[in-house]
Amino acid sequence: FFFLYLAYPVKSIAHTYPKLLNEMNDSFGRPGVECYCQHDSGAAVIQLQFLINEGALVSALADDTLHLWNLRQKRPAILHSLKFCRERITFCHLPFQSKWLYVGTERGNIHIVNVESFTLSGYVIMWNKAIELSSKSHPGPVVHISDNPMDEGKLLIGFESGTVVLWDLKSKKADYRYTYDEAIHSVAWHHEGKQFICSHSDGTLTIWNVRSPAKPVQTITPHGKQLKDGKKPEPCKPILKVEFKTTRSGEPFIILSGGLSYDTVGRRPCLTVMHGKSTAVLEMDYSIVDFLTLCETPYPNDFQEPYAVVVLLEKDLVLIDLAQNGYPIFENPYPLSIHESPVTCCEYFADCPVDLIPALYSVGVRQKRQGYSKKEWPINGGNWGLGAQSYSEIIITGHADGSIKFWDASAITLQVLYKLKTSKVFEKSRNKDDKPNTDIVDEDPYAIQIISWCPESRMLCIAGVSAHVIIYRFSKQEVITEVIPMLEVRLLYEINDVESPECEQAPPLPTPVGSANPQPIPPQSHPSTSSSSSDGLRDNVPCLKVKNSPLKQSPGYQTELVIQLVWVGGEPPQQITSLAINSSYGLVVFGNCNGIAMVDYLQKAVLLNLGTIELYGSNDPYRREPRSPRKSRQPSGAGLCDISEGTVVPEDRCKSPTSGSSSPHNSDDEQKMNNFIEKVKIKSRKFSKMVASDIAKMSRKLSLPTDLKPDLDIKDNSFSRSRSSSVTSIDKESREAISALHFCETFTRKADSSPSPCLWVGTTLGTVLVIALNLPPGGEQRLLQPVIVSPSGTILRLKGAILRMAFLDSTGCLVPPAYESWKEHNVPEEKDEKEKLKKRRPVSVSPSSSQEISENQYAVICSEKQAKVISLPSQNCAFKQNITETSFVLRGDIVSLSNGICLACFCANGHIMTFSLPSLRPLLDVYYLPLTNMRIARTFCFTNNGQALYLVSPTEIQRLTYSQETCENLQEMLGELFTPVETPEAPNRGFFKGLFGGGAQSLDREELFGESSSGKASRSLAQHIPGPGGIEGVKGAASGVVGELARARLALDERGQKLGDLEERTAAMLSSADSFSKHAHELWWSLKADILK
């Protein structure tokens, strides 16, 4: 059995007929067998029909085109197309083991198509012959076509107005006509062919005897309230579809969607299963698009024996087991949950540690809910591909509801491994009054913005839209955290007040705590007790409230530390623009348009908290006016860092670069100026409370999925600066956001003789700054001694915002950041103490770096406009490449291929470019996809081995490759869609039925619809269009007899097409000759009349 449905928006299952809104379809077979097809026209798909057990599919589109797909090849392609020119297609029906397709139209007519040649038959059922001759109105479009299960010569036609006609194909007339007052949505036969059931727009079901057209034998309102006085039940919502399935050993199943009462406000969509006297109403999480009943036999004239129902929802796919009590659902093996919540960011990791996927799967399996059906997944068509990647690949998606999903992408298909809910650490607001302390996020306050992950150590760090950072540690043990570790950071843009230099004193170091259930000890410079400042403005309040109750953490990723930025003087915290974590150093760093903060997550302490301007010290190359300082200025964390080079006194930082020393004679002017500033400040505070929320909401739209905001205009050059979040003051242009962060072990200064741990910081103005890290020894000393952080004074400049940084050794090999291999953290204390000294290696040694200190390195820096390779420690520019002049780079990554390292870039003008390293020689420049919306910019990413991905729609991930090796192996990795199986035997007619003619009656459709008996169809009715699938099918076919037969058939098709063209030209010449003869005859009679006169 094979299953097919539309991808997005999901609108129909194969064999069904609701109107659709998309041009794509996905087909699923057994778990791991998937296929994606798309029509070039972009028209909506309205119906799909399998040629059962023949490896073909017919699709009907809203542009009145029929397509025949070849599924016998790994990449399905269109063989034939038929474009209707004068009528609109509304419904199609293909009987089992038939090559004649019935096509119903909006005018009420039915045409017949030969699916082998994709040509029209001359046999047409006209609407005016099907309905009563006395009828004065049009019956409406055709909404249903099906043949009688026991007599293929009888065709049941349903019209939208409520009229149903039983048409005799041989005699070409209507046998019976059935009329009901309400519109029809669907029709289904009883397998004996004596009854059929109709669903109507008023929520009723009518059951009709074939030979009793006067009135229905039974009228049912499944969800209507039965009135006591015998009146007709109140009308309900339309029943969109009904199916009538029989069993040998019990009552038939009547399965329907819709039909709920109008007073059921807020009730979820339901699927109703009526079996005998019992009625089960199954609620669904999303709206029902369509459903299909799976049966034991494909023959419509036999007992169907239904065993499952496939229900297609707007955002899910559900399979219901009809054979078990309570109708449990099957566990879904397909990756349909990618769009449970809109994807807000994603990351792609190739060549991960081999034990990572099994570890994630082992904890993810425990998350699966109980109560599934015990049977195997019944959809099992197709075969898996023979090949797969030799390395493991993992995709991580962040979602608007705060969830994170890990996907196994090692094969062609995706498989979900593990799901993490980051919102579990926060208190939920239960009513409108108890809303979060932020105006910047009206909805989705837990949405994920940035993901930083270390596969080797399994440390995970995320940044959310509410200016929060959460650090997770992987564990296979369940733990209960009594108090969630938390830090609050007050990250400001203002320069310190000259009159308050004492605020710069370093706070005392926090007391070191143990590794088990650590208690958060916020530094004194980050108080969280006050909720408002002296002037009534919101101050020192985070956007979200962390739970203060014990938290049970299941095996998997467990919360290590929660960091939140707080409100400052009535202004909300700015959203985080960059994030990095290093497991070897035990540090996490993040930045925004205000500055940068570094946290030691092992000691739960803030190490660095500086504004972006403060990172420059006296080396700031820009002429920037500082903002007016606030009285309650947060002390900088620089006191912990022993800033040695390029450091200026706080008083000097507050002065404008153009200001001079104050003099006595201008004191009056200064006093007037100060009074004026105070008045402006008082008025601006009131105004900022309104504006801060509005501007921040605008920036929130940049981080939302595309379907929640207008499309991005790629001509807007401001996008290159929009990575920083909302700006609530007039100094927008002077903001310099942190755009890139990278931990490494390299040469910090020109005079260094050996590499040392450091942090490289990139900004939106194209500046790269280096911060030196002095780490204590490993083991117990790491938890007792502080980490010393100090700006090095090294500054590098590029054109455009910095996007990515990496390092190469002297041979051109990539130098990865130092990391600590994963080990179980939640082990008994004694064992933990013993293993700590054995397994913890010194953090100052990179796993790939040489022990020879004289070895040089190269720094690779990519910005929006250019890339540079800097030689270290000399800091000379070795290579430079201007990537683009007219556009800008959206994403740049340094990735490894089988034969080396390269820089991969994706530009806003749609070009994918790669450059060799370290020479920056152009290797590839291909126009692939223009930037049409923010979703592409937010999700596009490269990874190793020539792979990349992005979110092609709000619900679909598109993977691509620029590796020749992967392209060559792709054909083998694809699965086989078509696997022929033996067709079951037809039901036995029995001796007496065969003797007296009571069994199923067959029909020779070839004799009835063929050209010899019905003639040719009008040429103006439809146009035949040959598809490219035949040529591709031949290319993909195996060599030998099958390939030769395919080529011969293609040649015959081409010859037939040429003969058809010749026939059309001949017919045109005959028509022209007839016209010429007619005009000549008229001219002769005219001349003869003149002569007689």
N, C-alpha and C positions, 0 to 999 in steps of 0.2 A: 504494500500500500504506500502510496506517495501522496504528499499533501502540499498544497500550494495556496498562497494568499498574497495580498498586496502588502507592500512594505510600509509606506507612509504617505498620507495618512492611511492606516489600515482600514480597508473598506469591504472586502469580500473574500469568501473562500471559493475555490474552484467548484464548479457545478451550480453556483448560485447567481443571483441576478440583481441585488441592490445597486443603485447608482453609486459610482465611485468618484474620487477626487484626486486621482494620481495617475502617473504614467509609468510606475514601476511595479514589479512584482517579485516576491521571493518565493522560492520553493524549498521545502524541507523534506528530507527523507529520514533515514535513521539518524540518531544523534551523531553529529559530525559531518553529515552530508547536507550541504547548503548550496544554493545557487541564487544569483542576483541577475535580473534582466531589466532592461530599460528601453522603452520605445523612443526613437529619435524625435518623433513629432512632438512629444511632450503633452499629448492629449490624455485626458482622463481615461482610465480603464473601467469599463462598465460591467464586464463579465469575462469569465475564464471557463474553458471547457477542455478536459482531457480527452484525447483519443486513447481510451483505456488499453493498456498493455501493447501500445504501438509506438511509444516514445515520441509523441507529438502533443502539441497544445494549441488551441485556438483562443486568441484574445480578441475581444471586441472593444473598440475605443469610442470615446465620445465624439470624435471627428468622423464617425460613420465608416470606420475602416476595420476590416477583419484581417488578422495576421495569423499565419501558420508557423509555429515555432518547432524547430527540430531539436528534440531533447536527447537524441542518440549520441551527440557529441558532448565533450566536456564543457565547451562554451556554447550554450544554446544560441541559435541564430534564426532569423526569419527566412523561411523558404519562399513563401508567397504572401501577397497582400491583395486585398480586394477593397476598392474604395467605392462606396455607394454615393451616387451623385445627386439623386433626386429624393431620397427618403432617409429619415433618421432611424438608426438602429436602436431598439429598446429591449429586445430579449432574444436569446439564442437557445436552441436545444439540439443536442446531438445524441440520438439513441445509441444504446450499447451495441457494439459490433456493426455500426453503420457508417457509411462514408458520406451520407447526405445530412447536411446541417440545415435545420429550420431557423430562419431569421425573421423575427417579428419587427415591425416598424411602427413609427409614430402615427402613420396614416391608418393603421389597422390592417395592413396587408402582410402576407407571409410569403417570403421568397425562399428558395431552396438552393443551397450551394454544395457542389461536389468538392469535398475537402482534399481529394487527391490532386485534382487539376486546378482547384480553386476558381472554378467557373460557375456561372449561374445556370440553373435549369430554366427551361421555358415554362415549367409548371408554377403557377402563381395562384394563391388563395386571396381573392379580393374581399375586402371587408363588406362591401354591399351585397355580396352573394352569401356571406356567412350569417348575417343577421336577418331578422324578419323583414320581409319586403315592405310591410306596413309601417316599419319603424321610421320616424321622421328625423331622428338625431343620430349623430356619429357615435359609435360605441367607445371611442377613445383609443389610445395606444394599446398595443399588445403587451400584456404584463406576464403572460404565462403560455407556454407551449409544452405539451407532453403527449406521447402516444399511449393508448390503452395497453396496460401490461399483458392482456390476453389477446389483443387483436391489434397488430401493428398498422392495420389499415384504417384505424380510427384515431383521429388527432383531436385532442382537447385543447381549445383555444380560449384563453381568458382575456377579456377586455377590461380596461380600467374602470369603466362605468358600472360594472357589476354583471355584465352579460358573459355567459360561458357557452361555448358552442362545441358540440361533438361533430367533427367533420369527417365524412367518408372520402378517403383519398381516391378510391377507385371510381366512384360514381360522381365525384366532384360536387357534392352537395352536402348540406347540413342534415344530420339525422335528428338531433335534438338541440334545443336551445333552452338554457336555464337563466332565469332573471332574478336578481335580488336588488333591494333598494340601496344597499350600501356598496361603496367602492371595494374592489378586490385588490388584495396585496399579494396573495400567494395561493397556490392550489397543489394538492397532493393526492395521489391515487392510493386506494387499497389494493393489495397485490392481486386480488382475484378479478380486478377490473370491473366490479359491479357497483362500487361506490367511490366517491371522491369527496374531499373536504376542502372548503375554502375559508380563508381568513379575511376579515373585513375591517374597514376603517372605524367601526363603532365598537370594536373589541369583541365581536361575536365570531363563532365558528359555525358554519353550516355544512351539514353532511347530506349529500344528494345520492339518490339511487339513479343509475344511468338511465333506466327506462321510465323514470317518474319525474319529468321536467317541471311539473306544475308548481311544486313547492318542496323545500328540503324536508328530509325525513326527521332531522333533528337540528335544533338550534341551541348552541351552548354559549354562555357568557362566562368564561372561566373565572374572572375576577369581578363580576358584577354582583351587586347586592340584589338578592331575590326578594321581591316585594310580596307581602302576604296576600294582597287582594288579587293576585294573578296577573298584574300588569307587567308590561315589558320591563326588564331590568334597566337600571340607569346606564347610559352609554359610557364606555370606557375608552382608553387610549387605543389606537390601532394595533392590531396584531400583525406585525410586520412579516412574520414567516411562520409556517406550520409544516410539520412533517408527520406522516402517518405510517408507522412501521409495525409489522405483525410478527408474532412468534408462534411456534408450533404448540407450545405447552402452556399458553396463558393468554391473557388479554393483550390487545395491541397497545402500543405506545403512541400517544399524541404529544408531540413536543412543540412548544411555541415560544416565541419571544415577543415581548410587549403585552398589550392588553390590560395593563394595570388600571385601577380606578383613578379617576381624576382627583379624588380627595386624598390620595396617598402622597402628600407633599413631602419632599425630602427623602422618600424611600429610594433605595438604590435600585439600579436596573436588575431585572429578574429573568431567569429562564424557568419556564414551567414545564414539568414532566407529569403527564397524566397517564396513569397505568391502572386500568380497571377503575375501582372506586377510590383509589388514592390519588392525591394531587400533591406534588412536591414543588415548592417554590424556592429556587436556588438564587440567592442574591449574589451579585457580582460587584467587584470593586470599581469597574468602569462601565461605560455605556456599551451595550451589545451591538456589534456591527453585523455579525452574521453567525450562523452555526450550521453544522453539517453532521448528520448521524452516520456513524460507521457501522456497517452491516457485514454479515458473514458471506453474503453472495452478491455478485454484481447484477444478477438477473432480476428485473423488476416483477416478474410473474411468479416468484417463489417467496416463501416465508423469509423475511429479511433477517430475522434474528439480530436485532441491534445490540451492541455491546458497549458502545461509547458514543459520546457527543463531543465534537470539537466546537468550542465557543471562541469566536474571535472578538476580542474587546478592543477598545481604542488604544490601550496601552499594555495589553497582555494577551496571552493565548492560554486557554484553559481546556483540559480534557477531562470529561466527567465519566466515571465508570458506572454504567447502567446495570451491571451484573451484581453489584454488592449493595447491601442495605445501607441506606443513607446517602447513596450516590457520592462516594468520595472522589476526589480529583487525583489525577496522575501527577507525579512529580515531573515538572517540565525540564527537559535537558537542553533547551535552546536558550541562547543568550538574549531573550526578549526584554529582560529587566534593565537594559541599558538606559531606557527612558522612563523608568519609574518616577524619577525626578529629573528635571532638566540638567544637563551636563554643563558645568561652569568652567571646568579646566580638566586637562588630561596630560599625562606623562607617559612616555614610551621607553621601555628598558629592554635592550637585547643583550644576549650573552650573559645572562644572570647566573649566579651560583646554582649548581645542579640540584642542591637540596632545598632550594627556596620554594619551588612550586609544590612539592609534596608537603612541606611544612605549612604553607598557606591552605592547601586543600584539607589537611588533617584538622585544622581548627575551623575551617569553613563548613565542613560536613556536620559539625555539631550545631550549627546555626539553623539547619533545616528543620522546619516545623514537622510535627507528627500528624498522623491521620491521613496520610496519602494511601492511595490504592496499593495493594501488595502486588499487583500485576506489573509486567514490564510495559514500557512505553510502546503502544501499538503501531505507531507510524514507523515503518522500517524499510522504506524503499531506498534504492541506490546502494552504492559501495563506496567505501572510503578511498581516498587517494593513497597511492603507494609510497609517496615521498613525504617528508616533513623536514623542517629545519633541523640542522645538527646542533643547534643551540636553543636555549629556552628564551622565550620572550614574554614579558609581562606588561600589560597596560593598566594604568591606574587612572580612574575617573573620579573627579570630585563633582558633587551635585549640589543643587540649590537648597536641599533640605539638610545639608550638613553631612551627608553620608559619603563614604569613600568605598569604591569597589575595586578589587584586584581581579584582573582577567588573565587567563592563560591564552596567549596569542601565538604559541609555538607552531600550531598548524594553521590551515587556511581559516578555520572558524574560531570564534571566541568561546571561552568557557569560563563562567564566573567561578572564582576560587574562594573569595572571602569578602565580607561586607562589614564595614566599620561605621558606627553612628557616633559622630563627634558631638552631637547635641546632648548626649546623655550626661555630660558633666555640668550642664547648665540647668537652672531652674526654669520651668515653663510658666508663662503667664497664663493664669486661669480665667481672667476676665479682662475687660477693656481697661479698667482702672489700674490694674497691676501689669502694665506694659513695660517693656525694657526701657532702660534709662538712655535711650538714644533716639534722635529724630532722623538719623541718616539712613535707617533701614525700616521701611514700613512693612516689608514682607521678606521672607527668607533671611532672617538675621543670622543663620548659621551657614550660609552659602560658602563653599570653599573657593578661595581665590588662587592660592599658590600651594604646591605640593613639593616638598624636598624629602628625598628618600635615599637611604644608603643601603643597597641590596646586601652588601657583605655583613654589615652589623645588624641589619633589619631595623634600624632606627628610622622613625617616621616623624616628620614635622609638617604641620599644615598651618596656613594663615587664612583666617576667615574674613568675611566682609565687615564684621563688626569690630575690626581692629584687634582681633585676638589671635594668639599663637598657641597651639597645643603640641606638646612633644609626647610621642608614644614609644614604648619599648615592647618588643615582641616577647611573649612568654607562653609556654604550653601549660602553665599551671593557673588554676583559678585563684584569685586573691580578693580580699575585701579591704578596700582602702578606707580607713576611718576618716581621714581628712584629706581632701584633694589638694596637693601642693599648688600654690598660686603665688604669682608675683604681679604687681601692678606697676606700670612704667609710665612716667610723666614725660613724654617726648615733646619738646617745644621747638619753635623756630626762633623765638626772640633771643636777643643778645642780653647778657646779664646786666643788671643795673649797676652803675658805677658806685652808687652809694652803699651797696650791700656786698662788698667783696667777701665778708665772712661766710656767706652762704656757700662759697666754693670749698669749704673745708670738707675733708674726706670723712664720711661716716665710718663708724667702726665696722669691722668685718663681721659678718654673721657667724654665729657659732656653728661649726660643722656638725652635721647630723648623719645618722646612719643610713644605710641603704634601704632598710626595711621601713615602710610607711613613714617617709620623711615628712617633717612638719615644715610648712612654708614659713620662711622668716623674711618678710620683705625688708629691704634696707630702709633706714630712717629717712632717706631722701625721697621715698615714695610712699607717703602716708595715704591711708585709705579710710580714715575715720570720718572725715568731713564730707558732706554731700553738697555743700554750697560755699561760695566765698563770701567775704564780708559784704559785698555789694549785691548779694542775692543771686548771683549767677551760679550755674551748676559747675562744680569743681571737684576734682579727685574722685570722680565716679566712673566706673567702667560701663561699657555698653550692655554687658550681660552679667548676670549674677550666677556665680559658681555655687553648686550645691554644697550645703554644709552638713549633710547627712552622710553616713557610710555608703560607699558605692561598691557594689559587687561587680567585679570585672572578670568576664569569662576568658577562657584561653584565647589567645590572639594578641591584638595590640591593646595595651593597657596604658592608661594615662600616667605619664611621668611628671609633667608640669604644665600648668596653664598660665600663660602670660597675657595680660590685657593692657592696652593703652587706655588712659583715662581722659575724661573731659578736663579742659583747662580754661578757666575763666569764661565759661559759657560757650566755648567752642568745642565741638565734638572732635574726637581723635581722627586723624587722617588715616585712610585705608593703607594697608601695608603693600608696598610695591616690589619688594625683593626679600628673599628668604634663603638661608643656607644653614645646614647642620653638619657637624663633623663628630663622628663617634669616637675617634682616637683622641681628640682634644677635649671632648665632653662639653662642647660649646655650640650655641645656636645664636645666629645673628640675623637681624631683620632691619629694614629701613623703609622710610616713606618720604614724603616731600618735606618733612620737618627735620629729619636727621636719621641717626643710626643708633641701635641699641644692641649690646652683646650680653648674653646671659650664660652663666655657668650652670648647666642643668644638673650637674652632679652635686654642687654645693648650694644650689637654689639661690644664686646671688646675681645681681646685676653688675657686670664688670665695666660696661661702657655705655654712656648715654650722652651723646653729643649732637648738636645741630650740624647740618652739613657744612656750614661756613666754618665752624670750629675745627673741622678736620683739616682745613688748610693751614690754620695758624696764621703766621705772618706771610705765608707764601700764596695767599689768595690772589689769583690773577684777575679777578673781576672787581669792578668798582660797584659795590652794593651798599645801599643805605639800610642800616638796621631798622627793624621795627621798634616802636616805643616799648621799652621794657615794662613788665608788670612787677608789682611789689612782691607778689608771692612767687618769685622765680624759683623753679626747681633747681637744686644744686646739681651740677654736672657730676657724672661718675668719673670724670677724668682724674680726680684725686686718688683713685685706686690704681691709677695706671702709670704713675711716674713719667709724665710726658717730658721727654728730654730734648728732642730736636724739634725745631720749628715751632716752639711754644711761646705764646705771648701772654703777658699778664692780662687778667680779666678786664682791667680798666681800659687797656688798649683795644681790646676786642670791641668794646662798645662805641668807640669813636668812629666817625665817618672817615674814610680815607682822605677826604678833602678838608676835614675840620682842623683848625689850629688851636692854640692855647687860648683860654678865655681871658679877657681883659676887663678891668673894672668899668671902663666908660660905656660898655654895651650891656651892663647888667639890667637897665630898664627895658631894653629891647628883649632881653632874654625873659624877663618877668612877663611882659605882654605876650610873648610867644608861648610861654608855659601856660598862662591862663587860657589862651586860645586853644591850645592842645587839650587842656582838661575839659573844656566845653565840648569839643569835638568827640572826645573819648566817651563822655556821658551819653551823648546822643547816639554814638555809633554802637554802644553796647545794646541799646534797645533794638536798633536796626539789625545788628548781627544775629540776634536770636531768631529773627524771621529769615534772614538771608542764608544763614548757615544751614538751616534745614533744607531750603529749596535748592541751593547749589549742590549740597551733598547728595540730594536725591537724584540730581542730574548725573552726577558721577556714578551713582549706584547703577544707572542704566547701562553704563559701560561694562559692568561686571555681570549683568544679567544675561540669560540666553537670548538669542536673537528674536525668538518669537514673542518676547515681552517688551521689545523696544523697536523703534524704527531702524531701518537699515542705515548703514554707514555710508556716507558720501565719501568716496575715495579721493575726491578732489580737495577734501578738507585737510589742509596741511597740519592742522592742530592735533591731528591724531598722534603724530610722532611725539607729542608732549603729553598725551592724555594718559600715560601710564601712571602718573601720579594721580591720587584721588582728589576729592573735592577741595577747592581752595576758597576760603571764606573771607579773604581780604583783598585789598586792591593791589597787593604786591605779588600778584600771580606770576608775572614774568620773571621776578627775581628768585622764585622758588627753584631749588635744585634738588630733585628727588634722587634717592638711591635706586639705581636700576639694575645693578648686577653685583653679586657677592661670590667670592670664591676662596675657600680655605686651601692652603698649599704649603709646601716646604720648599722654599726657594731663596734666592738672594734678595734680601730686603733693601740693602743700600749698595751703592757703587763700590764701597770699600770692603764689603763682606767677602770673606774667603771661603765660607761654607754656607750651605743652605740652612735655614731655620724656619720654624713654623710662623706663618703670617696670614693675614687676611687682605685680599685685594678687593677694593671697593670701586665700583664704577657708577658714574652719575649720568643724569640726563643731559648735562652740558658737555659730555665727552671727556670728562676727567677721570683718571684712574689714580687712586691714592692707596698707599700701602700702610697697613697697621701691623706692627711687630707684636708677637705673642711670646711671652716668657712663661713656659709651662713648668710646674713642679714635677718631680719624679713620679713614676707610676705607683700603683699600690695604695697603701694607706696614706702616703704623703700627698697624693693627689687630692684627697678629701680634707686634708688639714691645712695645706699651704695655699695661699691665694695665687691666682693667675694674674700676671702683670701684663697690661695692655698699654701700648704706647705708639702714637703715630710716628712713622719713620721719617717723614719729610719728603719721601719720594713722590713725585707727581708726574704723570704722563698724560698727554693730550691727544685726542682723536676728534674727528669731525662727526657730529651726531651722537645720540645717546648710546652709552655702552650697553651691549646686549649679552656678551659671553666672553669668558676668559678661560684659558687653559695653558698648560705648560708641557714643553717637550724637552727631552734630554738632548745631549750633544749628537746622538745618532738619529734624532727625529722621531723617537718613540714617545708616546704619550705618557706623561707622569701623572698617575691618578692621585687624588688626595689621600692622605693617610687615613686609615680606618682600623677599627678594632673588630676582629671576627666575633660573630655572635656566640654567646653562651647563655645558658639559662640563668636568668637573674633571680628568680624566686626559688632558690634551692635552700636547704637547711643551712643555718648560720655557720655551723662548724665546717661543713664542706665548702661553703662559700669562702671562708677565710683561708682555707688551705689552697683552693684553686686560684685565688685572686693573684697571688704572687707568681704562680706558675704560668698562668695564661696571659696575664696583662703584660704586654710588651711596652717598651718605652714609646711614648707618643711622638717623640721627635724624629722617628725613623719612618720614612715612607716605605711601603712594601716593595715598590719598584725602583726606588732610587739606589744609586750605587753608594758604596761606603767611601769611595774616593771623594774627598772634599774638593778636589781641584776641578771636578767636572763642571762644565758650563751648562746653561739651560737657555731655552727660548720661551718667551711669553707670547702667546697668541691672543690678540685682543680684537674682537669684532664689534663694530658699532653699526648704527643705522645707515651710515654712508660708506665706510671704508673698513679695511682690516689692516693690522700691522703685526709684524713679528719682531719682537724686541729681544736683542741679545742681552743675556744676564751673565755676570753682574754689571757689565759696562753700561747697560740701558741705552745702547745705540739701536737705531731702527735698522734691522737687517733687511726686511722686505716690507713693501707697502703695496696695497691694491685698493683702488677706488672702485667699490662694488657698483654703485649706481649714483647718477647725478640727478635724474629727473624723478626718481621714486625714493623709497626708503626700505630698509630690511625690516621685516616683521619678526623673523626668527632666525637665529644663527646658532649652529651647534658644531662643536669639534667632535667628529665621529671617526671610528676606526673601520676600515674595510679589510678585506682579506690580504691586500697587498700594500697597506699603508694607512696613513692618517690624512684626513682632508677636512676642510671647512665647508659645511653645507649651509646655504642661505635660501630663505624664501622671501621674495620681495613683494611689496604691495601691488606692483604692476603685473603679478602673476608668474614671474620668472623664478625657476629653481636653478640655483647656481652652485657649483662646487669648485673649490680651489685646493691645489696640492699644498702640503705643508712639509717644510717651513717656507718653501719658495713662493707660495701664493700664486702659482701658475693656474690660469683658468682651465678647468677640465670639462665642465658641462655648463651649458646655458640653454635651458629649455623653457618655453612658454607653456605653463601648465594650467594655472587657475588664477584669475584676477580676484582681488579682494573686493567682495560684494557686500559683506556684512562683518560685524565684529566677532561672530561665532568662529569664523575661519581664523582670524587673527589671534583669538584667545586660545585656540586648541591645537594649532599646527605645531608639530614638533618632529625633530629628527632623532634617530638613534643609530646604534652601530650596525654594521653589515648592510648599509644601503637601504634602510627602512625609514619610513615616515608615516605619519597619520594626521588626520584632522577630522573634525565633526562636519560631515557634508550636509547634515540637516539636524534639527533638534533631537533626532532619534537614531541617527546612523553614523557609525565611524567608518571613514574611508581610509584604508591602508594602501600605500603605494611603495614602490621600490625603484631605485635608480642603480641597482646592482645587476650587472650582466649575469652573474652566477645564479642569482635568484630567479631572473627571467627565464633562464634556460631550464631550471628545475620546476617552474611553475606548472607546466602541463602535467607533470607526474604527480604534483601535489593535489591537483584538482580531483574531486571524486567523480564517480560515474553516476549520472542521474538515472539512466535507463538500464534496468536489469530485467530482461524478459522472464516471465514466469508462466507456468502452465495454466491455461484458462480452465476454471472449474467446469465440470460437466453441467449441461443444461438440466433443469428439473425434469424428472420423468413424468410424461403425460399420463401414464396409466393405461390399462387395457380398454376400459369402458370409455374413457375420454377420447382415446384414439379412434375407437370404433364409431362413436356417435358424434365426433367432432366437438367435444367439449373442452379440449385443451387450447393452448395458445395458438393463435393463427398468425402465420408468417406473411410477409409481404415482399414481393420482388420489386424493390425500390428502383433498381436499375431499369427495369422494363417500364416502370411508371414515370420516372423522372428523367430518363435518358433522352438524348437528342432525337432518337428515332421516333419516339412516341409523343414527346412534349414540345419538340422543336427547340429553337434557340431563343435565348432571352434577348431583350432589347439591348443594343450596344450602349445606349445612352444611360442605362440604369446603373451600371457599375463598371469600373475600370480595373483591369487586372494589372498588378505591379509585381514583377519578379523581385525576390529578395536576395540579399547577399549570402544567405545561409547556405545555399547549395555549394558555392565555391569553398566557403570555409569548412563545410562538412567534408568535402573531398580532401582538403588539406589535412584535416585532423583524423581522417579515417585510417585504419590500419592498412598496411600493404597486403597484397594477395588478392584473393577472389573478391572479398568485400570491397576493397578499394577500386578494383576494376569495375565491379557492378555499379558502384557509386558514380564513377566517371562516365560509364555508359549511360546511366540514367540522367546525369547532368547534360550529356550531349543530346539525348533525346528531348530533354526539356528545352534546351536552347534551340534545337531544330523545330520543335513544336511551336516555340515562340516566334521563330522566323516565319514559319508557315502561317501562323495566326496573323502576323503583320502583313504578309503577302495577301492573305484573304481579305483583310480590312482594306488594303489599297485597291484590290480588285473590286470590292463592293463599292468603294468610293467612285471608281471609274464607271461602273455600271450606273450608279446614281447620276453621275454627270452626263452620261450618254442618254439616259432617260429624260433628263431635264432638257438637253439639247434637242432631242426628238420632239418633245412637247412644244417647245418654242417654235421650232420649224413648222410643225403642223398648224399652230395658231397663225403664223405668218402666211402660210399657204392659203388658209381659209380667208384671211383678211384680203389678200391679193385677189382671190377668186371673187369675193363680194364686190370689190371695186370694178373688176372687169364686167361683171353682170350689170352693174349700174350703168 
